[in-house]
Amino acid sequence: MQQEDIYAQLTSIFHDLFDDESIVLSPSLTAADVPEWDSFNHINLIVAVEARFGIKFQTAELESMQTVGHLVDLIQKKLVAQGR
């Protein structure tokens, strides 16, 4: 799956989860850039991403994740490992 496709699906998740159609994802976007992105919504985001892409994150991966770009890279690596 190409990064553009991942960003498109993530955009849909972000718009639904944060109920904000104005969010524009970029590789440098962080939780600090989205007012509603607190620890509770971070968990909801990860659960939604895992469900949408059919992947699972390890705790260490989540702890090191700082930006949307890093999230996209992790998703892409997991999909490649699954042969998708």
PyMOL commands that set and color helices and strands:
alter all, ss='L'
color gray80, all
select helices_A, chain A and resi 3-18+31-33+39-53+59-64+68-81
alter helices_A, ss='H'
color red, helices_A
deselect
rebuild
show_as cartoon
